[in-house]
Amino acid sequence: MDFHASDIRDPGLKTLFMDCESVIHLAFVVGRPYGMSLQEAASINLSGTWNTCRVAAEAGVHTLVISSSVAAYGSLRDNPVPLIEEHPLRGLLN
């Protein structure tokens, strides 16, 4: 396993992924640092994840693992707003 420090929004990740069988994407802004705007956090979390998925597919990566709170809580119509950590974990398949 190799670890690389990169900006997940960089389209150049495709070159890094070219010979990878699997990619594990764990790069998320969870506790937004003081001074980081909401827009930057969203850019990293949303655009970065989209870019990572896209370039992994383009590079022929066979397995992409993404860890996310969406996978724990599920993106379900009956989730309360706001969804808090005490809400039961239901995952994506429920």
SENULUM-409562 format. One record per atom (N, C-alpha, C): residue number from 1; x, y, z. Coordinates in Angstrom, 3 decimals. Layout:
N
+-----+----------+----------+----------+
| num |       c1 |       c2 |       c3 |
+-----+----------+----------+----------+
| NUM |        X |        Y |        Z |
...
+-----+----------+----------+----------+
***
This chain:
94
+-----+----------+----------+----------+
| num |       c1 |       c2 |       c3 |
+-----+----------+----------+----------+
|   1 |    0.846 |   -1.150 |    0.000 |
|   1 |    0.000 |    0.000 |    0.000 |
|   1 |    0.904 |    1.229 |    0.000 |
|   2 |    0.558 |    2.190 |   -0.849 |
|   2 |    1.284 |    3.455 |   -0.922 |
|   2 |    0.346 |    4.577 |   -0.500 |
|   3 |    0.895 |    5.548 |    0.220 |
|   3 |    0.141 |    6.720 |    0.629 |
|   3 |    0.675 |    7.931 |   -0.125 |
|   4 |   -0.231 |    8.774 |   -0.609 |
|   4 |    0.167 |    9.964 |   -1.354 |
|   4 |   -0.599 |   11.170 |   -0.825 |
|   5 |    0.124 |   12.231 |   -0.531 |
|   5 |   -0.509 |   13.486 |   -0.122 |
|   5 |   -0.761 |   14.305 |   -1.378 |
|   6 |   -2.021 |   14.496 |   -1.713 |
|   6 |   -2.402 |   15.211 |   -2.923 |
|   6 |   -3.704 |   15.950 |   -2.677 |
|   7 |   -3.991 |   16.909 |   -3.528 |
|   7 |   -5.282 |   17.585 |   -3.507 |
|   7 |   -6.241 |   16.720 |   -4.314 |
|   8 |   -7.290 |   16.222 |   -3.674 |
|   8 |   -8.199 |   15.307 |   -4.363 |
|   8 |   -9.002 |   15.986 |   -5.471 |
|   9 |   -8.895 |   17.288 |   -5.567 |
|   9 |   -9.571 |   18.011 |   -6.649 |
|   9 |   -8.714 |   18.079 |   -7.905 |
|  10 |   -7.476 |   17.620 |   -7.825 |
|  10 |   -6.522 |   17.705 |   -8.935 |
|  10 |   -6.815 |   16.638 |   -9.991 |
|  11 |   -7.139 |   17.045 |  -11.231 |
|  11 |   -7.372 |   16.056 |  -12.287 |
|  11 |   -6.145 |   15.187 |  -12.560 |
|  12 |   -4.963 |   15.654 |  -12.139 |
|  12 |   -3.730 |   14.897 |  -12.322 |
|  12 |   -3.658 |   13.625 |  -11.497 |
|  13 |   -4.627 |   13.421 |  -10.595 |
|  13 |   -4.665 |   12.171 |   -9.845 |
|  13 |   -4.789 |   10.971 |  -10.770 |
|  14 |   -5.336 |   11.181 |  -11.939 |
|  14 |   -5.490 |   10.082 |  -12.892 |
|  14 |   -4.148 |    9.423 |  -13.159 |
|  15 |   -3.101 |   10.208 |  -13.311 |
|  15 |   -1.767 |    9.670 |  -13.555 |
|  15 |   -1.320 |    8.832 |  -12.363 |
|  16 |   -1.579 |    9.301 |  -11.159 |
|  16 |   -1.231 |    8.571 |   -9.943 |
|  16 |   -1.981 |    7.244 |   -9.861 |
|  17 |   -3.212 |    7.220 |  -10.337 |
|  17 |   -4.055 |    6.028 |  -10.232 |
|  17 |   -3.861 |    5.018 |  -11.356 |
|  18 |   -3.093 |    5.356 |  -12.368 |
|  18 |   -2.997 |    4.527 |  -13.579 |
|  18 |   -2.645 |    3.064 |  -13.315 |
|  19 |   -1.779 |    2.774 |  -12.404 |
|  19 |   -1.388 |    1.389 |  -12.153 |
|  19 |   -1.979 |    0.828 |  -10.867 |
|  20 |   -3.008 |    1.482 |  -10.355 |
|  20 |   -3.619 |    1.033 |   -9.104 |
|  20 |   -4.762 |    0.060 |   -9.372 |
|  21 |   -4.798 |   -0.981 |   -8.582 |
|  21 |   -5.929 |   -1.901 |   -8.636 |
|  21 |   -7.062 |   -1.380 |   -7.752 |
|  22 |   -6.672 |   -0.750 |   -6.624 |
|  22 |   -7.647 |   -0.235 |   -5.664 |
|  22 |   -7.240 |    1.152 |   -5.191 |
|  23 |   -8.246 |    1.966 |   -4.882 |
|  23 |   -8.027 |    3.285 |   -4.295 |
|  23 |   -8.935 |    3.385 |   -3.074 |
|  24 |   -8.360 |    3.853 |   -1.965 |
|  24 |   -9.134 |    4.079 |   -0.748 |
|  24 |   -9.188 |    5.583 |   -0.529 |
|  25 |  -10.376 |    6.143 |   -0.629 |
|  25 |  -10.576 |    7.596 |   -0.524 |
|  25 |  -11.068 |    7.927 |    0.887 |
|  26 |  -10.203 |    8.578 |    1.664 |
|  26 |  -10.550 |    8.958 |    3.031 |
|  26 |  -10.362 |   10.454 |    3.256 |
|  27 |  -10.200 |   11.205 |    2.196 |
|  27 |   -9.875 |   12.635 |    2.307 |
|  27 |  -11.148 |   13.470 |    2.365 |
|  28 |  -11.557 |   13.808 |    3.566 |
|  28 |  -12.736 |   14.631 |    3.768 |
|  28 |  -12.445 |   15.678 |    4.823 |
|  29 |  -13.078 |   16.819 |    4.708 |
|  29 |  -13.047 |   17.818 |    5.773 |
|  29 |  -14.210 |   17.473 |    6.695 |
|  30 |  -13.896 |   17.019 |    7.900 |
|  30 |  -14.941 |   16.632 |    8.841 |
|  30 |  -15.149 |   17.754 |    9.856 |
|  31 |  -14.116 |   18.136 |   10.535 |
|  31 |  -14.172 |   19.267 |   11.458 |
|  31 |  -13.494 |   20.443 |   10.786 |
|  32 |  -14.278 |   21.314 |   10.193 |
|  32 |  -13.731 |   22.414 |    9.383 |
|  32 |  -12.792 |   23.270 |   10.233 |
|  33 |  -11.522 |   23.386 |    9.801 |
|  33 |  -10.555 |   24.198 |   10.543 |
|  33 |  -10.945 |   25.678 |   10.570 |
|  34 |  -10.562 |   26.338 |   11.644 |
|  34 |  -10.780 |   27.778 |   11.750 |
|  34 |  -10.155 |   28.449 |   10.537 |
|  35 |  -10.891 |   29.325 |    9.909 |
|  35 |  -10.376 |   30.044 |    8.751 |
|  35 |  -10.700 |   29.389 |    7.411 |
|  36 |  -11.166 |   28.138 |    7.415 |
|  36 |  -11.558 |   27.497 |    6.156 |
|  36 |  -13.016 |   27.833 |    5.885 |
|  37 |  -13.276 |   28.358 |    4.715 |
|  37 |  -14.651 |   28.730 |    4.372 |
|  37 |  -15.501 |   27.485 |    4.109 |
|  38 |  -16.802 |   27.660 |    4.236 |
|  38 |  -17.718 |   26.570 |    3.886 |
|  38 |  -17.566 |   26.176 |    2.425 |
|  39 |  -17.313 |   27.169 |    1.571 |
|  39 |  -17.153 |   26.901 |    0.151 |
|  39 |  -15.934 |   26.012 |   -0.117 |
|  40 |  -14.830 |   26.276 |    0.586 |
|  40 |  -13.635 |   25.455 |    0.390 |
|  40 |  -13.860 |   24.035 |    0.901 |
|  41 |  -14.499 |   23.922 |    2.071 |
|  41 |  -14.798 |   22.596 |    2.613 |
|  41 |  -15.699 |   21.818 |    1.658 |
|  42 |  -16.714 |   22.470 |    1.110 |
|  42 |  -17.610 |   21.817 |    0.151 |
|  42 |  -16.861 |   21.441 |   -1.122 |
|  43 |  -15.969 |   22.289 |   -1.556 |
|  43 |  -15.180 |   21.994 |   -2.754 |
|  43 |  -14.341 |   20.736 |   -2.551 |
|  44 |  -13.720 |   20.631 |   -1.385 |
|  44 |  -12.913 |   19.447 |   -1.094 |
|  44 |  -13.804 |   18.215 |   -0.986 |
|  45 |  -14.859 |   18.313 |   -0.184 |
|  45 |  -15.715 |   17.148 |    0.063 |
|  45 |  -16.502 |   16.712 |   -1.161 |
|  46 |  -17.100 |   17.650 |   -1.857 |
|  46 |  -17.963 |   17.302 |   -2.989 |
|  46 |  -17.191 |   17.206 |   -4.301 |
|  47 |  -16.534 |   18.284 |   -4.684 |
|  47 |  -15.785 |   18.271 |   -5.946 |
|  47 |  -14.625 |   17.291 |   -5.889 |
|  48 |  -13.978 |   17.232 |   -4.724 |
|  48 |  -12.854 |   16.315 |   -4.576 |
|  48 |  -13.269 |   14.864 |   -4.675 |
|  49 |  -14.385 |   14.522 |   -4.051 |
|  49 |  -14.871 |   13.143 |   -4.137 |
|  49 |  -15.300 |   12.821 |   -5.563 |
|  50 |  -16.009 |   13.733 |   -6.198 |
|  50 |  -16.414 |   13.522 |   -7.589 |
|  50 |  -15.190 |   13.321 |   -8.474 |
|  51 |  -14.172 |   14.168 |   -8.312 |
|  51 |  -12.947 |   14.051 |   -9.101 |
|  51 |  -12.261 |   12.719 |   -8.846 |
|  52 |  -12.165 |   12.321 |   -7.581 |
|  52 |  -11.515 |   11.059 |   -7.237 |
|  52 |  -12.223 |    9.888 |   -7.911 |
|  53 |  -13.538 |    9.875 |   -7.861 |
|  53 |  -14.309 |    8.804 |   -8.505 |
|  53 |  -14.115 |    8.811 |  -10.019 |
|  54 |  -14.197 |    9.990 |  -10.602 |
|  54 |  -14.069 |   10.108 |  -12.064 |
|  54 |  -12.700 |    9.646 |  -12.545 |
|  55 |  -11.631 |   10.161 |  -11.937 |
|  55 |  -10.295 |    9.816 |  -12.428 |
|  55 |   -9.945 |    8.362 |  -12.112 |
|  56 |  -10.491 |    7.807 |  -11.021 |
|  56 |  -10.270 |    6.390 |  -10.731 |
|  56 |  -10.900 |    5.534 |  -11.830 |
|  57 |  -12.113 |    5.888 |  -12.248 |
|  57 |  -12.773 |    5.150 |  -13.333 |
|  57 |  -11.996 |    5.297 |  -14.634 |
|  58 |  -11.573 |    6.509 |  -14.940 |
|  58 |  -10.815 |    6.755 |  -16.168 |
|  58 |   -9.475 |    6.017 |  -16.167 |
|  59 |   -8.884 |    5.841 |  -14.990 |
|  59 |   -7.591 |    5.165 |  -14.886 |
|  59 |   -7.730 |    3.644 |  -14.853 |
|  60 |   -8.967 |    3.153 |  -14.811 |
|  60 |   -9.195 |    1.711 |  -14.814 |
|  60 |   -9.045 |    1.052 |  -13.455 |
|  61 |   -9.202 |    1.837 |  -12.391 |
|  61 |   -9.134 |    1.277 |  -11.037 |
|  61 |  -10.288 |    0.289 |  -10.860 |
|  62 |   -9.976 |   -0.905 |  -10.340 |
|  62 |  -11.000 |   -1.943 |  -10.186 |
|  62 |  -11.849 |   -1.765 |   -8.934 |
|  63 |  -11.253 |   -1.256 |   -7.860 |
|  63 |  -11.971 |   -1.126 |   -6.595 |
|  63 |  -11.750 |    0.267 |   -6.030 |
|  64 |  -12.847 |    0.948 |   -5.704 |
|  64 |  -12.782 |    2.259 |   -5.070 |
|  64 |  -13.543 |    2.165 |   -3.754 |
|  65 |  -12.840 |    2.412 |   -2.650 |
|  65 |  -13.440 |    2.372 |   -1.321 |
|  65 |  -13.574 |    3.808 |   -0.833 |
|  66 |  -14.779 |    4.188 |   -0.402 |
|  66 |  -15.033 |    5.534 |    0.112 |
|  66 |  -15.653 |    5.394 |    1.490 |
|  67 |  -15.064 |    6.063 |    2.459 |
|  67 |  -15.623 |    6.084 |    3.807 |
|  67 |  -16.322 |    7.421 |    3.993 |
|  68 |  -17.577 |    7.377 |    4.386 |
|  68 |  -18.359 |    8.598 |    4.493 |
|  68 |  -19.474 |    8.410 |    5.510 |
|  69 |  -19.894 |    9.506 |    6.162 |
|  69 |  -21.018 |    9.413 |    7.080 |
|  69 |  -22.308 |    9.065 |    6.338 |
|  70 |  -22.373 |    9.351 |    5.042 |
|  70 |  -23.546 |    8.961 |    4.259 |
|  70 |  -23.679 |    7.450 |    4.270 |
|  71 |  -22.536 |    6.751 |    4.203 |
|  71 |  -22.574 |    5.294 |    4.234 |
|  71 |  -23.057 |    4.779 |    5.580 |
|  72 |  -22.853 |    5.545 |    6.646 |
|  72 |  -23.283 |    5.122 |    7.979 |
|  72 |  -24.752 |    5.447 |    8.230 |
|  73 |  -25.161 |    6.670 |    7.897 |
|  73 |  -26.512 |    7.116 |    8.212 |
|  73 |  -27.503 |    6.870 |    7.080 |
|  74 |  -27.018 |    6.751 |    5.880 |
|  74 |  -27.883 |    6.560 |    4.734 |
|  74 |  -28.469 |    7.874 |    4.249 |
|  75 |  -28.700 |    7.950 |    2.978 |
|  75 |  -29.325 |    9.124 |    2.383 |
|  75 |  -30.789 |    8.763 |    2.144 |
|  76 |  -31.558 |    8.857 |    3.214 |
|  76 |  -32.919 |    8.345 |    3.183 |
|  76 |  -33.935 |    9.462 |    3.368 |
|  77 |  -35.058 |    9.340 |    2.693 |
|  77 |  -36.092 |   10.385 |    2.712 |
|  77 |  -36.622 |   10.678 |    4.111 |
|  78 |  -36.646 |    9.671 |    4.977 |
|  78 |  -37.234 |    9.891 |    6.289 |
|  78 |  -36.203 |   10.286 |    7.357 |
|  79 |  -34.969 |   10.597 |    6.960 |
|  79 |  -33.993 |   11.101 |    7.922 |
|  79 |  -34.469 |   12.448 |    8.455 |
|  80 |  -34.271 |   12.682 |    9.752 |
|  80 |  -34.662 |   13.977 |   10.311 |
|  80 |  -33.708 |   15.080 |    9.844 |
|  81 |  -34.185 |   16.311 |    9.889 |
|  81 |  -33.360 |   17.470 |    9.562 |
|  81 |  -33.342 |   18.361 |   10.796 |
|  82 |  -32.198 |   18.610 |   11.398 |
|  82 |  -30.887 |   18.118 |   10.977 |
|  82 |  -30.664 |   16.679 |   11.442 |
|  83 |  -29.804 |   15.968 |   10.747 |
|  83 |  -29.420 |   14.616 |   11.104 |
|  83 |  -28.252 |   14.722 |   12.083 |
|  84 |  -28.420 |   14.187 |   13.283 |
|  84 |  -27.379 |   14.298 |   14.305 |
|  84 |  -26.738 |   12.940 |   14.557 |
|  85 |  -25.591 |   12.950 |   15.208 |
|  85 |  -24.835 |   11.724 |   15.423 |
|  85 |  -25.587 |   10.679 |   16.239 |
|  86 |  -26.535 |   11.100 |   17.053 |
|  86 |  -27.293 |   10.155 |   17.862 |
|  86 |  -28.355 |    9.399 |   17.058 |
|  87 |  -28.596 |    9.826 |   15.819 |
|  87 |  -29.569 |    9.159 |   14.957 |
|  87 |  -29.090 |    7.741 |   14.675 |
|  88 |  -29.981 |    6.750 |   14.629 |
|  88 |  -29.558 |    5.363 |   14.357 |
|  88 |  -28.843 |    5.242 |   13.004 |
|  89 |  -27.812 |    4.429 |   12.983 |
|  89 |  -27.093 |    4.144 |   11.743 |
|  89 |  -27.917 |    3.161 |   10.924 |
|  90 |  -28.165 |    3.520 |    9.657 |
|  90 |  -28.994 |    2.660 |    8.817 |
|  90 |  -28.338 |    2.320 |    7.499 |
|  91 |  -27.271 |    2.973 |    7.143 |
|  91 |  -26.552 |    2.639 |    5.925 |
|  91 |  -27.292 |    2.980 |    4.663 |
|  92 |  -26.694 |    2.618 |    3.551 |
|  92 |  -27.254 |    2.956 |    2.240 |
|  92 |  -28.306 |    1.964 |    1.765 |
|  93 |  -28.341 |    0.789 |    2.350 |
|  93 |  -29.213 |   -0.255 |    1.829 |
|  93 |  -30.554 |   -0.318 |    2.522 |
|  94 |  -30.790 |    0.485 |    3.528 |
|  94 |  -32.055 |    0.441 |    4.253 |
|  94 |  -33.064 |    1.387 |    3.679 |
+-----+----------+----------+----------+
***
